[in-house]
Amino acid sequence: MIYEPKENFSFEDLVSRALLEEAKSKKVSKTRAKCQAKAKQKYDVWPSAYASGYVQKCVKRGGKMG
């Protein structure tokens, strides 16, 4: 049985998708680093469940937490 993809993508489409994924992951990692710094300032114990939850909420909101 030969595998045939449901959609045909050109090489340019695949490359552009890969570049977008890479840019998105870099943005998330920068946001995560910023949120981790905020959590470490706010909570005495790192890592902890409260600090990790704070980081997740912060990343979800795009790093815009007080």
Phi and psi restraints in degrees (range 20) as a CNS / XPLOR table:
assign (resid 1 and name C) (resid 2 and name N)
       (resid 2 and name CA) (resid 2 and name C) 1.0 -97.1 20.0 2
assign (resid 2 and name N) (resid 2 and name CA)
       (resid 2 and name C) (resid 3 and name N) 1.0 132.0 20.0 2
assign (resid 2 and name C) (resid 3 and name N)
       (resid 3 and name CA) (resid 3 and name C) 1.0 -80.3 20.0 2
assign (resid 3 and name N) (resid 3 and name CA)
       (resid 3 and name C) (resid 4 and name N) 1.0 125.4 20.0 2
assign (resid 3 and name C) (resid 4 and name N)
       (resid 4 and name CA) (resid 4 and name C) 1.0 -121.7 20.0 2
assign (resid 4 and name N) (resid 4 and name CA)
       (resid 4 and name C) (resid 5 and name N) 1.0 123.2 20.0 2
assign (resid 4 and name C) (resid 5 and name N)
       (resid 5 and name CA) (resid 5 and name C) 1.0 -64.8 20.0 2
assign (resid 5 and name N) (resid 5 and name CA)
       (resid 5 and name C) (resid 6 and name N) 1.0 150.9 20.0 2
assign (resid 5 and name C) (resid 6 and name N)
       (resid 6 and name CA) (resid 6 and name C) 1.0 -68.8 20.0 2
assign (resid 6 and name N) (resid 6 and name CA)
       (resid 6 and name C) (resid 7 and name N) 1.0 -35.4 20.0 2
assign (resid 6 and name C) (resid 7 and name N)
       (resid 7 and name CA) (resid 7 and name C) 1.0 -120.6 20.0 2
assign (resid 7 and name N) (resid 7 and name CA)
       (resid 7 and name C) (resid 8 and name N) 1.0 147.9 20.0 2
assign (resid 7 and name C) (resid 8 and name N)
       (resid 8 and name CA) (resid 8 and name C) 1.0 -101.2 20.0 2
assign (resid 8 and name N) (resid 8 and name CA)
       (resid 8 and name C) (resid 9 and name N) 1.0 122.1 20.0 2
assign (resid 8 and name C) (resid 9 and name N)
       (resid 9 and name CA) (resid 9 and name C) 1.0 -110.8 20.0 2
assign (resid 9 and name N) (resid 9 and name CA)
       (resid 9 and name C) (resid 10 and name N) 1.0 142.4 20.0 2
assign (resid 9 and name C) (resid 10 and name N)
       (resid 10 and name CA) (resid 10 and name C) 1.0 -81.9 20.0 2
assign (resid 10 and name N) (resid 10 and name CA)
       (resid 10 and name C) (resid 11 and name N) 1.0 165.1 20.0 2
assign (resid 10 and name C) (resid 11 and name N)
       (resid 11 and name CA) (resid 11 and name C) 1.0 -60.5 20.0 2
assign (resid 11 and name N) (resid 11 and name CA)
       (resid 11 and name C) (resid 12 and name N) 1.0 -39.5 20.0 2
assign (resid 11 and name C) (resid 12 and name N)
       (resid 12 and name CA) (resid 12 and name C) 1.0 -63.1 20.0 2
assign (resid 12 and name N) (resid 12 and name CA)
       (resid 12 and name C) (resid 13 and name N) 1.0 -39.2 20.0 2
assign (resid 12 and name C) (resid 13 and name N)
       (resid 13 and name CA) (resid 13 and name C) 1.0 -62.9 20.0 2
assign (resid 13 and name N) (resid 13 and name CA)
       (resid 13 and name C) (resid 14 and name N) 1.0 -43.5 20.0 2
assign (resid 13 and name C) (resid 14 and name N)
       (resid 14 and name CA) (resid 14 and name C) 1.0 -65.3 20.0 2
assign (resid 14 and name N) (resid 14 and name CA)
       (resid 14 and name C) (resid 15 and name N) 1.0 -40.3 20.0 2
assign (resid 14 and name C) (resid 15 and name N)
       (resid 15 and name CA) (resid 15 and name C) 1.0 -66.9 20.0 2
assign (resid 15 and name N) (resid 15 and name CA)
       (resid 15 and name C) (resid 16 and name N) 1.0 -43.5 20.0 2
assign (resid 15 and name C) (resid 16 and name N)
       (resid 16 and name CA) (resid 16 and name C) 1.0 -65.4 20.0 2
assign (resid 16 and name N) (resid 16 and name CA)
       (resid 16 and name C) (resid 17 and name N) 1.0 -37.6 20.0 2
assign (resid 16 and name C) (resid 17 and name N)
       (resid 17 and name CA) (resid 17 and name C) 1.0 -64.5 20.0 2
assign (resid 17 and name N) (resid 17 and name CA)
       (resid 17 and name C) (resid 18 and name N) 1.0 -41.2 20.0 2
assign (resid 17 and name C) (resid 18 and name N)
       (resid 18 and name CA) (resid 18 and name C) 1.0 -64.3 20.0 2
assign (resid 18 and name N) (resid 18 and name CA)
       (resid 18 and name C) (resid 19 and name N) 1.0 -41.0 20.0 2
assign (resid 18 and name C) (resid 19 and name N)
       (resid 19 and name CA) (resid 19 and name C) 1.0 -66.2 20.0 2
assign (resid 19 and name N) (resid 19 and name CA)
       (resid 19 and name C) (resid 20 and name N) 1.0 -38.5 20.0 2
assign (resid 19 and name C) (resid 20 and name N)
       (resid 20 and name CA) (resid 20 and name C) 1.0 -65.4 20.0 2
assign (resid 20 and name N) (resid 20 and name CA)
       (resid 20 and name C) (resid 21 and name N) 1.0 -41.3 20.0 2
assign (resid 20 and name C) (resid 21 and name N)
       (resid 21 and name CA) (resid 21 and name C) 1.0 -62.1 20.0 2
assign (resid 21 and name N) (resid 21 and name CA)
       (resid 21 and name C) (resid 22 and name N) 1.0 -41.9 20.0 2
assign (resid 21 and name C) (resid 22 and name N)
       (resid 22 and name CA) (resid 22 and name C) 1.0 -65.4 20.0 2
assign (resid 22 and name N) (resid 22 and name CA)
       (resid 22 and name C) (resid 23 and name N) 1.0 -43.1 20.0 2
assign (resid 22 and name C) (resid 23 and name N)
       (resid 23 and name CA) (resid 23 and name C) 1.0 -64.3 20.0 2
assign (resid 23 and name N) (resid 23 and name CA)
       (resid 23 and name C) (resid 24 and name N) 1.0 -38.9 20.0 2
assign (resid 23 and name C) (resid 24 and name N)
       (resid 24 and name CA) (resid 24 and name C) 1.0 -65.2 20.0 2
assign (resid 24 and name N) (resid 24 and name CA)
       (resid 24 and name C) (resid 25 and name N) 1.0 -42.3 20.0 2
assign (resid 24 and name C) (resid 25 and name N)
       (resid 25 and name CA) (resid 25 and name C) 1.0 -67.1 20.0 2
assign (resid 25 and name N) (resid 25 and name CA)
       (resid 25 and name C) (resid 26 and name N) 1.0 -35.1 20.0 2
assign (resid 25 and name C) (resid 26 and name N)
       (resid 26 and name CA) (resid 26 and name C) 1.0 -65.7 20.0 2
assign (resid 26 and name N) (resid 26 and name CA)
       (resid 26 and name C) (resid 27 and name N) 1.0 -40.0 20.0 2
assign (resid 26 and name C) (resid 27 and name N)
       (resid 27 and name CA) (resid 27 and name C) 1.0 -65.1 20.0 2
assign (resid 27 and name N) (resid 27 and name CA)
       (resid 27 and name C) (resid 28 and name N) 1.0 -42.3 20.0 2
assign (resid 27 and name C) (resid 28 and name N)
       (resid 28 and name CA) (resid 28 and name C) 1.0 -65.1 20.0 2
assign (resid 28 and name N) (resid 28 and name CA)
       (resid 28 and name C) (resid 29 and name N) 1.0 -40.4 20.0 2
assign (resid 28 and name C) (resid 29 and name N)
       (resid 29 and name CA) (resid 29 and name C) 1.0 -67.8 20.0 2
assign (resid 29 and name N) (resid 29 and name CA)
       (resid 29 and name C) (resid 30 and name N) 1.0 -35.5 20.0 2
assign (resid 29 and name C) (resid 30 and name N)
       (resid 30 and name CA) (resid 30 and name C) 1.0 -66.6 20.0 2
assign (resid 30 and name N) (resid 30 and name CA)
       (resid 30 and name C) (resid 31 and name N) 1.0 -42.8 20.0 2
assign (resid 30 and name C) (resid 31 and name N)
       (resid 31 and name CA) (resid 31 and name C) 1.0 -63.7 20.0 2
assign (resid 31 and name N) (resid 31 and name CA)
       (resid 31 and name C) (resid 32 and name N) 1.0 -42.9 20.0 2
assign (resid 31 and name C) (resid 32 and name N)
       (resid 32 and name CA) (resid 32 and name C) 1.0 -62.0 20.0 2
assign (resid 32 and name N) (resid 32 and name CA)
       (resid 32 and name C) (resid 33 and name N) 1.0 -41.6 20.0 2
assign (resid 32 and name C) (resid 33 and name N)
       (resid 33 and name CA) (resid 33 and name C) 1.0 -63.5 20.0 2
assign (resid 33 and name N) (resid 33 and name CA)
       (resid 33 and name C) (resid 34 and name N) 1.0 -41.3 20.0 2
assign (resid 33 and name C) (resid 34 and name N)
       (resid 34 and name CA) (resid 34 and name C) 1.0 -64.7 20.0 2
assign (resid 34 and name N) (resid 34 and name CA)
       (resid 34 and name C) (resid 35 and name N) 1.0 -41.5 20.0 2
assign (resid 34 and name C) (resid 35 and name N)
       (resid 35 and name CA) (resid 35 and name C) 1.0 -69.3 20.0 2
assign (resid 35 and name N) (resid 35 and name CA)
       (resid 35 and name C) (resid 36 and name N) 1.0 -35.8 20.0 2
assign (resid 35 and name C) (resid 36 and name N)
       (resid 36 and name CA) (resid 36 and name C) 1.0 -65.2 20.0 2
assign (resid 36 and name N) (resid 36 and name CA)
       (resid 36 and name C) (resid 37 and name N) 1.0 -38.4 20.0 2
assign (resid 36 and name C) (resid 37 and name N)
       (resid 37 and name CA) (resid 37 and name C) 1.0 -63.0 20.0 2
assign (resid 37 and name N) (resid 37 and name CA)
       (resid 37 and name C) (resid 38 and name N) 1.0 -41.8 20.0 2
assign (resid 37 and name C) (resid 38 and name N)
       (resid 38 and name CA) (resid 38 and name C) 1.0 -63.0 20.0 2
assign (resid 38 and name N) (resid 38 and name CA)
       (resid 38 and name C) (resid 39 and name N) 1.0 -41.9 20.0 2
assign (resid 38 and name C) (resid 39 and name N)
       (resid 39 and name CA) (resid 39 and name C) 1.0 -66.3 20.0 2
assign (resid 39 and name N) (resid 39 and name CA)
       (resid 39 and name C) (resid 40 and name N) 1.0 -39.2 20.0 2
assign (resid 39 and name C) (resid 40 and name N)
       (resid 40 and name CA) (resid 40 and name C) 1.0 -66.1 20.0 2
assign (resid 40 and name N) (resid 40 and name CA)
       (resid 40 and name C) (resid 41 and name N) 1.0 -32.0 20.0 2
assign (resid 40 and name C) (resid 41 and name N)
       (resid 41 and name CA) (resid 41 and name C) 1.0 -72.1 20.0 2
assign (resid 41 and name N) (resid 41 and name CA)
       (resid 41 and name C) (resid 42 and name N) 1.0 -36.4 20.0 2
assign (resid 41 and name C) (resid 42 and name N)
       (resid 42 and name CA) (resid 42 and name C) 1.0 -80.3 20.0 2
assign (resid 42 and name N) (resid 42 and name CA)
       (resid 42 and name C) (resid 43 and name N) 1.0 -39.2 20.0 2
assign (resid 42 and name C) (resid 43 and name N)
       (resid 43 and name CA) (resid 43 and name C) 1.0 -108.5 20.0 2
assign (resid 43 and name N) (resid 43 and name CA)
       (resid 43 and name C) (resid 44 and name N) 1.0 141.1 20.0 2
assign (resid 43 and name C) (resid 44 and name N)
       (resid 44 and name CA) (resid 44 and name C) 1.0 -73.2 20.0 2
assign (resid 44 and name N) (resid 44 and name CA)
       (resid 44 and name C) (resid 45 and name N) 1.0 -36.4 20.0 2
assign (resid 44 and name C) (resid 45 and name N)
       (resid 45 and name CA) (resid 45 and name C) 1.0 -102.3 20.0 2
assign (resid 45 and name N) (resid 45 and name CA)
       (resid 45 and name C) (resid 46 and name N) 1.0 126.7 20.0 2
assign (resid 45 and name C) (resid 46 and name N)
       (resid 46 and name CA) (resid 46 and name C) 1.0 -130.6 20.0 2
assign (resid 46 and name N) (resid 46 and name CA)
       (resid 46 and name C) (resid 47 and name N) 1.0 130.4 20.0 2
assign (resid 46 and name C) (resid 47 and name N)
       (resid 47 and name CA) (resid 47 and name C) 1.0 -83.0 20.0 2
assign (resid 47 and name N) (resid 47 and name CA)
       (resid 47 and name C) (resid 48 and name N) 1.0 147.8 20.0 2
assign (resid 47 and name C) (resid 48 and name N)
       (resid 48 and name CA) (resid 48 and name C) 1.0 -143.4 20.0 2
assign (resid 48 and name N) (resid 48 and name CA)
       (resid 48 and name C) (resid 49 and name N) 1.0 166.0 20.0 2
assign (resid 48 and name C) (resid 49 and name N)
       (resid 49 and name CA) (resid 49 and name C) 1.0 -64.5 20.0 2
assign (resid 49 and name N) (resid 49 and name CA)
       (resid 49 and name C) (resid 50 and name N) 1.0 -40.3 20.0 2
assign (resid 49 and name C) (resid 50 and name N)
       (resid 50 and name CA) (resid 50 and name C) 1.0 -65.5 20.0 2
assign (resid 50 and name N) (resid 50 and name CA)
       (resid 50 and name C) (resid 51 and name N) 1.0 -43.6 20.0 2
assign (resid 50 and name C) (resid 51 and name N)
       (resid 51 and name CA) (resid 51 and name C) 1.0 -66.0 20.0 2
assign (resid 51 and name N) (resid 51 and name CA)
       (resid 51 and name C) (resid 52 and name N) 1.0 -40.4 20.0 2
assign (resid 51 and name C) (resid 52 and name N)
       (resid 52 and name CA) (resid 52 and name C) 1.0 -65.4 20.0 2
assign (resid 52 and name N) (resid 52 and name CA)
       (resid 52 and name C) (resid 53 and name N) 1.0 -39.2 20.0 2
assign (resid 52 and name C) (resid 53 and name N)
       (resid 53 and name CA) (resid 53 and name C) 1.0 -64.1 20.0 2
assign (resid 53 and name N) (resid 53 and name CA)
       (resid 53 and name C) (resid 54 and name N) 1.0 -38.8 20.0 2
assign (resid 53 and name C) (resid 54 and name N)
       (resid 54 and name CA) (resid 54 and name C) 1.0 -62.5 20.0 2
assign (resid 54 and name N) (resid 54 and name CA)
       (resid 54 and name C) (resid 55 and name N) 1.0 -42.2 20.0 2
assign (resid 54 and name C) (resid 55 and name N)
       (resid 55 and name CA) (resid 55 and name C) 1.0 -63.2 20.0 2
assign (resid 55 and name N) (resid 55 and name CA)
       (resid 55 and name C) (resid 56 and name N) 1.0 -43.8 20.0 2
assign (resid 55 and name C) (resid 56 and name N)
       (resid 56 and name CA) (resid 56 and name C) 1.0 -62.7 20.0 2
assign (resid 56 and name N) (resid 56 and name CA)
       (resid 56 and name C) (resid 57 and name N) 1.0 -43.4 20.0 2
assign (resid 56 and name C) (resid 57 and name N)
       (resid 57 and name CA) (resid 57 and name C) 1.0 -64.6 20.0 2
assign (resid 57 and name N) (resid 57 and name CA)
       (resid 57 and name C) (resid 58 and name N) 1.0 -40.9 20.0 2
assign (resid 57 and name C) (resid 58 and name N)
       (resid 58 and name CA) (resid 58 and name C) 1.0 -63.6 20.0 2
assign (resid 58 and name N) (resid 58 and name CA)
       (resid 58 and name C) (resid 59 and name N) 1.0 -44.5 20.0 2
assign (resid 58 and name C) (resid 59 and name N)
       (resid 59 and name CA) (resid 59 and name C) 1.0 -64.9 20.0 2
assign (resid 59 and name N) (resid 59 and name CA)
       (resid 59 and name C) (resid 60 and name N) 1.0 -40.5 20.0 2
assign (resid 59 and name C) (resid 60 and name N)
       (resid 60 and name CA) (resid 60 and name C) 1.0 -61.4 20.0 2
assign (resid 60 and name N) (resid 60 and name CA)
       (resid 60 and name C) (resid 61 and name N) 1.0 -35.4 20.0 2
assign (resid 60 and name C) (resid 61 and name N)
       (resid 61 and name CA) (resid 61 and name C) 1.0 -88.1 20.0 2
assign (resid 61 and name N) (resid 61 and name CA)
       (resid 61 and name C) (resid 62 and name N) 1.0 5.5 20.0 2
assign (resid 61 and name C) (resid 62 and name N)
       (resid 62 and name CA) (resid 62 and name C) 1.0 80.5 20.0 2
assign (resid 62 and name N) (resid 62 and name CA)
       (resid 62 and name C) (resid 63 and name N) 1.0 22.8 20.0 2
assign (resid 62 and name C) (resid 63 and name N)
       (resid 63 and name CA) (resid 63 and name C) 1.0 84.0 20.0 2
assign (resid 63 and name N) (resid 63 and name CA)
       (resid 63 and name C) (resid 64 and name N) 1.0 11.3 20.0 2
assign (resid 63 and name C) (resid 64 and name N)
       (resid 64 and name CA) (resid 64 and name C) 1.0 -105.5 20.0 2
assign (resid 64 and name N) (resid 64 and name CA)
       (resid 64 and name C) (resid 65 and name N) 1.0 70.0 20.0 2
assign (resid 64 and name C) (resid 65 and name N)
       (resid 65 and name CA) (resid 65 and name C) 1.0 -123.6 20.0 2
assign (resid 65 and name N) (resid 65 and name CA)
       (resid 65 and name C) (resid 66 and name N) 1.0 147.1 20.0 2
